[in-house]
Amino acid sequence: QVQLVESGGGLVQAGGSLRLSCGVSGRTFSMYEMGWFRQAPGKERQLVAAISWSGGSTHYADSVKGRFTISKDHAKNTVYLQMNSLKPEDTAVYYCAAYSTPSRGYDNWGQGTQVTVSS
């Protein structure tokens, strides 16, 4: 019932920046939180950043604090992840996900967008 589409990934040199976008469509009245996850080959998918649907609170993984910023444009139904000072270890497929109150979990996922950081 909720569709998520990520964009903005690509190849960037270490120290550079990228901004990921997640367009949200469909039913949003039960939305509680939006999150960005990433998964590198052979590793588990991990939460990078999250923001409440209202935009009032945020959470970041320790590895990206001070470098990444999550934000939401309510009018556009779009969630952003601004990534600065990128490091090679940030290389992964990044996924946008939605946490709904009825399911009490992240049950809607985008298709993912590749971020590659070269040294």
Phi and psi restraints in degrees (value plus and minus 20) as a CYANA .aco file:
   2 VAL   PHI    -138.5   -98.5
   2 VAL   PSI     109.4   149.4
   3 GLN   PHI    -132.3   -92.3
   3 GLN   PSI     115.1   155.1
   4 LEU   PHI    -144.3  -104.3
   4 LEU   PSI     112.5   152.5
   5 VAL   PHI    -151.6  -111.6
   5 VAL   PSI      96.2   136.2
   6 GLU   PHI    -110.4   -70.4
   6 GLU   PSI     132.9   172.9
   7 SER   PHI    -175.8  -135.8
   7 SER   PSI     144.8   184.8
   8 GLY   PHI      87.1   127.1
   8 GLY   PSI     -25.3    14.7
   9 GLY   PHI     -91.0   -51.0
   9 GLY   PSI     149.3   189.3
  10 GLY   PHI     145.0   185.0
  10 GLY   PSI    -185.7  -145.7
  11 LEU   PHI    -123.0   -83.0
  11 LEU   PSI     110.4   150.4
  12 VAL   PHI    -163.9  -123.9
  12 VAL   PSI     129.9   169.9
  13 GLN   PHI     -98.6   -58.6
  13 GLN   PSI     134.5   174.5
  14 ALA   PHI     -74.3   -34.3
  14 ALA   PSI     115.9   155.9
  15 GLY   PHI      72.9   112.9
  15 GLY   PSI     -31.3     8.7
  16 GLY   PHI    -103.7   -63.7
  16 GLY   PSI    -193.7  -153.7
  17 SER   PHI    -153.8  -113.8
  17 SER   PSI     132.5   172.5
  18 LEU   PHI    -163.7  -123.7
  18 LEU   PSI     132.0   172.0
  19 ARG   PHI    -143.3  -103.3
  19 ARG   PSI      99.4   139.4
  20 LEU   PHI    -113.0   -73.0
  20 LEU   PSI     125.2   165.2
  21 SER   PHI    -143.9  -103.9
  21 SER   PSI     126.0   166.0
  22 CYS   PHI    -151.5  -111.5
  22 CYS   PSI      90.0   130.0
  23 GLY   PHI    -105.8   -65.8
  23 GLY   PSI     112.2   152.2
  24 VAL   PHI    -133.1   -93.1
  24 VAL   PSI     110.0   150.0
  25 SER   PHI    -158.2  -118.2
  25 SER   PSI     145.5   185.5
  26 GLY   PHI      73.6   113.6
  26 GLY   PSI    -175.2  -135.2
  27 ARG   PHI     -95.1   -55.1
  27 ARG   PSI     103.0   143.0
  28 THR   PHI    -143.1  -103.1
  28 THR   PSI     -17.9    22.1
  29 PHE   PHI     -88.5   -48.5
  29 PHE   PSI     -40.8    -0.8
  30 SER   PHI    -121.6   -81.6
  30 SER   PSI     -10.5    29.5
  31 MET   PHI     -90.1   -50.1
  31 MET   PSI     119.6   159.6
  32 TYR   PHI    -135.5   -95.5
  32 TYR   PSI     -60.4   -20.4
  33 GLU   PHI    -175.5  -135.5
  33 GLU   PSI     128.6   168.6
  34 MET   PHI    -136.1   -96.1
  34 MET   PSI     122.8   162.8
  35 GLY   PHI    -157.3  -117.3
  35 GLY   PSI     134.1   174.1
  36 TRP   PHI    -130.4   -90.4
  36 TRP   PSI     107.7   147.7
  37 PHE   PHI    -137.3   -97.3
  37 PHE   PSI     142.0   182.0
  38 ARG   PHI    -162.3  -122.3
  38 ARG   PSI     131.8   171.8
  39 GLN   PHI    -162.0  -122.0
  39 GLN   PSI     101.6   141.6
  40 ALA   PHI    -116.6   -76.6
  40 ALA   PSI     136.0   176.0
  41 PRO   PHI     -74.8   -34.8
  41 PRO   PSI     110.9   150.9
  42 GLY   PHI      57.9    97.9
  42 GLY   PSI     -16.4    23.6
  43 LYS   PHI    -140.8  -100.8
  43 LYS   PSI     139.7   179.7
  44 GLU   PHI     -94.5   -54.5
  44 GLU   PSI     132.2   172.2
  45 ARG   PHI     -90.7   -50.7
  45 ARG   PSI     110.5   150.5
  46 GLN   PHI    -146.3  -106.3
  46 GLN   PSI     126.5   166.5
  47 LEU   PHI     -92.3   -52.3
  47 LEU   PSI     109.4   149.4
  48 VAL   PHI    -118.0   -78.0
  48 VAL   PSI     -68.6   -28.6
  49 ALA   PHI    -177.4  -137.4
  49 ALA   PSI     133.7   173.7
  50 ALA   PHI    -163.5  -123.5
  50 ALA   PSI     133.5   173.5
  51 ILE   PHI    -162.4  -122.4
  51 ILE   PSI     118.6   158.6
  52 SER   PHI     -85.4   -45.4
  52 SER   PSI     132.8   172.8
  53 TRP   PHI     -78.0   -38.0
  53 TRP   PSI     -53.9   -13.9
  54 SER   PHI     -93.4   -53.4
  54 SER   PSI     -36.7     3.3
  55 GLY   PHI      63.6   103.6
  55 GLY   PSI     -12.3    27.7
  56 GLY   PHI    -102.4   -62.4
  56 GLY   PSI     -36.9     3.1
  57 SER   PHI    -164.5  -124.5
  57 SER   PSI     131.8   171.8
  58 THR   PHI    -156.4  -116.4
  58 THR   PSI     140.5   180.5
  59 HIS   PHI    -163.6  -123.6
  59 HIS   PSI     121.1   161.1
  60 TYR   PHI    -152.6  -112.6
  60 TYR   PSI     126.2   166.2
  61 ALA   PHI     -87.3   -47.3
  61 ALA   PSI     127.3   167.3
  62 ASP   PHI     -77.1   -37.1
  62 ASP   PSI     -53.7   -13.7
  63 SER   PHI     -88.3   -48.3
  63 SER   PSI     -37.2     2.8
  64 VAL   PHI    -139.2   -99.2
  64 VAL   PSI     -20.8    19.2
  65 LYS   PHI     -78.9   -38.9
  65 LYS   PSI     114.4   154.4
  66 GLY   PHI      66.0   106.0
  66 GLY   PSI     -30.9     9.1
  67 ARG   PHI    -136.1   -96.1
  67 ARG   PSI     -57.1   -17.1
  68 PHE   PHI    -126.7   -86.7
  68 PHE   PSI     128.3   168.3
  69 THR   PHI    -155.8  -115.8
  69 THR   PSI     106.1   146.1
  70 ILE   PHI    -120.4   -80.4
  70 ILE   PSI     120.1   160.1
  71 SER   PHI    -168.6  -128.6
  71 SER   PSI     147.3   187.3
  72 LYS   PHI    -159.7  -119.7
  72 LYS   PSI     113.9   153.9
  73 ASP   PHI    -124.3   -84.3
  73 ASP   PSI      81.8   121.8
  74 HIS   PHI     -83.0   -43.0
  74 HIS   PSI     -59.9   -19.9
  75 ALA   PHI     -83.3   -43.3
  75 ALA   PSI     -54.0   -14.0
  76 LYS   PHI    -115.1   -75.1
  76 LYS   PSI     -24.4    15.6
  77 ASN   PHI      30.8    70.8
  77 ASN   PSI      29.6    69.6
  78 THR   PHI    -151.7  -111.7
  78 THR   PSI     115.5   155.5
  79 VAL   PHI    -130.4   -90.4
  79 VAL   PSI     117.6   157.6
  80 TYR   PHI    -138.6   -98.6
  80 TYR   PSI     132.8   172.8
  81 LEU   PHI    -149.9  -109.9
  81 LEU   PSI      84.6   124.6
  82 GLN   PHI    -105.4   -65.4
  82 GLN   PSI     101.6   141.6
  83 MET   PHI    -136.8   -96.8
  83 MET   PSI      95.1   135.1
  84 ASN   PHI    -135.4   -95.4
  84 ASN   PSI     143.3   183.3
  85 SER   PHI      29.1    69.1
  85 SER   PSI      28.6    68.6
  86 LEU   PHI     -84.8   -44.8
  86 LEU   PSI     124.7   164.7
  87 LYS   PHI    -139.6   -99.6
  87 LYS   PSI     135.8   175.8
  88 PRO   PHI     -74.6   -34.6
  88 PRO   PSI     -53.2   -13.2
  89 GLU   PHI     -90.5   -50.5
  89 GLU   PSI     -27.5    12.5
  90 ASP   PHI    -100.7   -60.7
  90 ASP   PSI     -28.3    11.7
  91 THR   PHI     -80.7   -40.7
  91 THR   PSI     104.3   144.3
  92 ALA   PHI    -198.3  -158.3
  92 ALA   PSI     151.4   191.4
  93 VAL   PHI    -108.1   -68.1
  93 VAL   PSI     106.5   146.5
  94 TYR   PHI    -122.5   -82.5
  94 TYR   PSI     112.9   152.9
  95 TYR   PHI    -140.3  -100.3
  95 TYR   PSI     118.8   158.8
  96 CYS   PHI    -112.2   -72.2
  96 CYS   PSI     120.1   160.1
  97 ALA   PHI    -162.6  -122.6
  97 ALA   PSI     133.1   173.1
  98 ALA   PHI    -139.0   -99.0
  98 ALA   PSI     115.1   155.1
  99 TYR   PHI    -127.5   -87.5
  99 TYR   PSI     100.2   140.2
 100 SER   PHI    -129.0   -89.0
 100 SER   PSI     130.4   170.4
 101 THR   PHI     -89.5   -49.5
 101 THR   PSI     -56.6   -16.6
 102 PRO   PHI     -83.4   -43.4
 102 PRO   PSI     -61.0   -21.0
 103 SER   PHI    -106.9   -66.9
 103 SER   PSI     -38.5     1.5
 104 ARG   PHI      33.7    73.7
 104 ARG   PSI      26.6    66.6
 105 GLY   PHI    -196.1  -156.1
 105 GLY   PSI     151.2   191.2
 106 TYR   PHI     -99.4   -59.4
 106 TYR   PSI      81.8   121.8
 107 ASP   PHI    -138.6   -98.6
 107 ASP   PSI     -17.0    23.0
 108 ASN   PHI    -148.7  -108.7
 108 ASN   PSI     109.1   149.1
 109 TRP   PHI    -152.7  -112.7
 109 TRP   PSI     125.8   165.8
 110 GLY   PHI    -100.8   -60.8
 110 GLY   PSI    -199.8  -159.8
 111 GLN   PHI    -102.1   -62.1
 111 GLN   PSI     -34.9     5.1
 112 GLY   PHI      74.7   114.7
 112 GLY   PSI     131.0   171.0
 113 THR   PHI    -157.7  -117.7
 113 THR   PSI     114.7   154.7
 114 GLN   PHI    -101.0   -61.0
 114 GLN   PSI     111.4   151.4
 115 VAL   PHI    -139.8   -99.8
 115 VAL   PSI     101.6   141.6
 116 THR   PHI    -143.1  -103.1
 116 THR   PSI     104.3   144.3
 117 VAL   PHI    -134.0   -94.0
 117 VAL   PSI      99.0   139.0
 118 SER   PHI    -120.7   -80.7
 118 SER   PSI     133.2   173.2
